[in-house]
Amino acid sequence: MTDIRSYSFDGKRAIIRVDFNVPLHKETMQVQDDKRIKAALPTLNWVLNHGGSVVLLSHFGRPKNGPEDRFSMRHVLPRLQELLGVHIGFSSTLEEGILRSKELNAGDVMLMENVRFFEGETDNDSVLSEGFSKLGDCFINDAFGSAHRAHSSTAGIASYFPEDRMMGLLMKEEINNAQRVLSNPVKPFTAIIGGAKVSDKILIIENLLSIASDIIIGGGMAYTFAKAMGGQIGNSLVEEDRLENVKTILSKANQLGVRLHLPQDSVIADSFSGHASTQITSSHHILEGWMGLDIGPNSINDFKKVILSSKTVLWNGPMGVFEWEPFAEGTKNIALAVAEATSSGAYSLIGGGDSASAIAQFELADKVSYVSTGGGALLELFEGKELPGIRALG
């Protein structure tokens, strides 16, 4: 695989797969959070500053029945143009894009319409992959957030550039930060795993058992653990079909000497609502009709002690329904503890998705070591999987 910094872009058209799947304001359709766009700028500027032109490919949302205006890349164009500081052309069809790409001069940029508007994208269709390849002279994949998808614009297209394919600066940074935790973490290494379902995180927990010193479990998934240990969890979220998996994890953690930390108390509610009645109780003695929606104060204190004694911290998944203020304290305090540990010299990697949203919500993004732009991609990397978008560049 070619290194972007040693490649000559002089007079070349670089097809760059980026991840501009960003949230829009529902009424104005303006970009609400531009961190993914900003994260791609170093790669874009590198090519433009070294004599190349750029053709951008990105998905946006999940259109189900062909093109939908609310998923058009046109809504992203104004903010991208503002951040990059150059005029950006736009092509809505592949035929138009191929013609216009041939007219690009050094320093020019063109944005293609949402790749998921093109039939065959999510099937990694070879005809579409070849069509995308005609947009330029070389291919750069800088979309870490989409690297776990074997799609035409992430994997298939790479095969048409055997000598001229490379990863972008963001992709390289993402992988380097992940490998710092996966391959050589400074101990004690604490993994904080939250979210709603055990089934979403079971593989990452199993893989981390051979790497981490401590694993903190929070969020809705904690109640499947509580029930597996004989607890009464009321109406809390539980995955009955994962109880045996959880028992195996508990046993394996004990065998390997990994300290598994579960919430001893919870903030419970009498309905799944931001306005429900609440109380604090033991996570193993939740009354019928009540459900756990956040970790309690004792759990916060216990988890903070573990985090503050760590030298490496990985955080993937919230501790509760942090979008609702009554259930945000657990996630907020974990975020503050990770920031404090970082200021004391620990290395902290924040998974994408909800963890990145939480760090941003509590204005702590600049207080941790690295915030990943990829939720599912980072998760699969920590599950020990090879990502198709990265494999295709090899």
N, C-alpha and C positions, 0 to 999 in steps of 0.2 A: 504493500500500500504506500502510495506517494505521500510525502509530508507537504502540507499546504505551504509551509514557509520556504521550502526548497523548490517549489514548482514555479515555472515561468508563466505568468498570466498575461504577458504582453501580447495584446491583440487577440486574446482568447475570450470566448463567451463561456462563462462558468454557470452551469445549472446548479443552483444551491437549494437543497431540500431543507426548509426551515420549519419550525413549529410555531405558527402564528394563530394557534387555536386559543384565542383570548376572549375574555368575557366582554359583552357589549351592554350598554345601557338599553333597557327594553324599549324606551320611547325615542330617544335621540339616535340610537344605534351607533353611538360613539364608543370607542375603546375605553373600558373602565380600568383595566389593569394591563399595563404595557410591558411588564417585566420580561416576558418571553421575547418580545420584539427587541428590547434593549439588549437581551442576552445574545442575540444573533448579530448585533452591529459590529463587533470586532472582526468576525469572519467576512462580512460584507465589505467593510472598509479595507480590510487587507487586500482583497481582490481588486477593488476599485483603485486603491492607492498604488497598485503594482501593474497598472496598464490593462486590466481586464474589464469586461462588462459582465452584468449579472442578470440571470433569469431565475426568478424565485418561484418555487413550488411549495405549497402548504395545503394541508386539509383545514377545514373549519367546521366544527360541529359534526352532526351525524344525519345529513339529509337522507331520507328514505325513498323518496319518489322522484329522483332526478333533481335538477336545480331548484333551489328555493331562495328567494331574495334575502331572507334573514340569515342565510349561511354564505352569502356572497363575500368574496375577499374585497370587494369594493368598499365595504364598511371599514376595513382595516387600512386601506390605502392612505387616507389622509394623515393618520397618526404615524404611519411608517414613513411617509414622505417628509413629515415634520421632523422626525427623529434623525433620518438619514441626511436631510438637508439637500436633496437633489430631486428633480422632477422624475417621477416614476411612471412609465407607460403601463398599460393594462391590456391584457388579451383574454377574451372570454371563451375562445375556442382554440383547439390545438392547431388547426390549420392556420388561423390568424397568427397564433403565437410563433409558429415555425417561420412564417414569412417575415414577421416583424423582428424576430431574433437575428435574422441575417443582416438586418440594417443597423444593428446596435454598434455603436462606436465605444472606444475606451471611456469608462466612466458612466456609461448608460446603465439604467436599471429597468427591468420589466417584470411586473408581477402577473403571474397566471391566475386564472380563476380557480376556485376551490377544486383541488384534484379529485375530491369525491363527487363532483358533478360529472366526471368522466366515467363512462361505463367500463367496468373491469378493474378499477383502481384497487378495491379491497380484495379482489380475487388474484391480484398480482398477474394480471393478464399480460402476456408477452407482446401482443400487438400494441397495447397502450404503452408498455414499457419502452418499446422501440420508438413509438411516436414521441414520447417525452425526451428520449435521447437525442432527437433531431433538433432540439431547442438550443444545443450548445456543443462545445468542443471538449468539455470536461465535466465531471460530476463531483459535487461536494455534499456529503450528508452532514448537516449540522442540527438535525432534528432529533435530539436524544429522546424527547418525550414520545416520539413515534418509532423509536428503534426496535421496539418489541413487536412491530407489525410487519409482516412480509407482504407489503403492498407494492404496486407498480412503481410508485414514486419514491419508495424507500429502499427496496431490495432489487426488484426486477431491472430497473434502469441501470444499476451499477454494472451489470454484465456486459453492457455495450461500451464500457470504458475500461478495458482491462489494464491499460497503462496510465489512465488519466482519471482515476477515482481516488478520493481521499476523504478523511473526516475533517470537519470544521473545527475551529478553535473551541467552540462551546462543547461539542461532542467529546473532544479530547479532555477538556477540563472535567466534564462530568465523569468520565471513565477513570481518570486519575484520582478524583476524590473518592469514588466508590472503591477503587482498589486499595486506597489507603486504609480503609476500614476492613475490607474483605481479606486482604493479603497480609497486612502487617500492622494490626491495631496495637497501640500502646495500651497495656493493661494497667488498671482494671478497665475493661471495655463493657459499657452498659448499652443494651439495646432496649429502647422504649417502643413497644408495639401496641397500638390501639386501633380503634375502628369498631365497626359494628359486628362483623362476622369472623369467627375462627376460620371458616372455610377460605376466606380471602387471604389469610395470613399464615395458615398452617405450614406451608412449605418454607416460608422465610424463617419461622420459628424453629423448625426442624434443622434448617441449615445453620442457623445462628448458634445452636446448641454446641457446635464444635468450635465456635470462635469466641463467643461472648463469655465474660465472667458473670454478668448479671443480666437478666431479662425482666423488664417491667411490663406487666400486662394491664391494659386499661381499656376503657370504652365498653361497648355492648358485649364484645367477645369475652370479657371477664366473667360474665354470668354463666356462660357455658362451662368455664373452669370451676366456678363456684358450685354448680350443680353436680359436676363430675366428682367433686370432693364431698358430696353429701349435703350441700347447703340447700336452704329453702330460698328460692329467688323470686317468689310471687309471679308477677306478670312480666318480669324482665325478659329481654331478648335471649333466646336459647336455641341452639342447633342440636336437636336430639341425636341426629345422625353423626355428630362429631364428638360425642361424649367419650367413646372408646379411644379416638385419636388423642383427645386431651389427656386421658389417663396415661397413655403411652408417653406423651410429652413430659408429664409430671415425673414418671418413672425414669425416663432417660436423663432428664435434668439432674435428678438425684444421683444417678449412676456416674454422670460426668462431672459432678461437683459444681454445676452451674446453679447459681442462686436465682430462683424464680420468685418474683415479687408480685403478689396479687393484692388488689384493694381490700383492706379489712373493713372499711366502712364506705357507704354510698349516700349520695343525695338521691332520694327516691321521690317519685311523683305519682299522683293518683290517676294521671292520664298523660298521653304523649302530647304535651302542649307546653308552650312557653309561659302559659298562665296557670298551670296546674298548681294544686296544693303540694307542698314539699315538706320533707322531714329528713333527718339524718339517722341512719340505722346501720347495723351490721350487714355486710354484704352477704352473709350466710343466713340471715334471719329476716328476709323481706316478706311482709305480709301479702296475702292474696289481694289482688286489685291494685297493688303498687308495683312500680318498676324502677330499676336503677337507671338514672340518666347522667350521672357524673360520679367521680370518685369523691369521697368525703375528706374532711380535714385531717384525720389521722393518717389516711392513705397519702395525702399530699405531703405531710411531714415525713413519713417513711420513705417515700419515693425521692424526695428532695435530698435526704441524707445519702442515698445511694448515688444519685446523680453528682452531687458535689464531691464525692470521693473518687469520681471516675477521671480517667485520662483520655478516654475516647467515648463519644456518645453518638449513637444513631437513633434518630426519632422518626418513626413512621406510624402515623395515625393518632387521632385525638383521644383524650381521656373521657370525653362525654359529648353531649350535644352542645358544643361550644357556641353555636350560632344563636342560641337562646341564652340571654344573660343569667337566668337562675342556675344554669348548668355549665357555665363557662369557667368557673373558678379552678377546676382541676386542670384543664388544658392550659389556662393562663399561668398558673403557678409552676407547672412543668416547664413551660416555655421560659419563664423567668429563671428557673433553676438551671436550665441548659445554658442560658446566656451567662449566668453567674459562673458556672463551671468553665465556660469558654474564657471568660475574663481572667480566670485563675490558671489558665494554661492548657485546658483540655481542648481536644479537637472535636468539633461537633458537625455532623452531617444531618441536614434536615431533608427528609423525603419530600417528594412533590405532593401534589394533591392537597388534602385537608391539612396536613402538617405545614406545608408552605403557606396555605391560607391563614392558618392560626398565627404563625410567626409574623405574617404581614399585618393581621388584624391587631396584634398586640404591639406592633411597631418595634420588633426586635430583630428584623432581618439583618441589620448591620452589627448585631451583637453575637452572632454565631459564625462558625467558620465557613460553612457553605450551605446554600439552599438550592436543592436540585430543581430543575425545571421539569423533570419527568416523574410522574407518579407510578404508573404501571410499569414503565421501563426499569426504573430503579428497583421496584419490588421484584421483578423477574430476575434482575441481575443478582440480587441478594438471595433469591431462591436457588441460585446456582445454574440458571439457564443461560444459554448463548442467545444473544439478541440477533434476529435475522438482519436488521438494518446495519449492524456492525459486521456480522459475518460476511455479508455481501461485499464489503470493502476489502476483504482480505486477499 
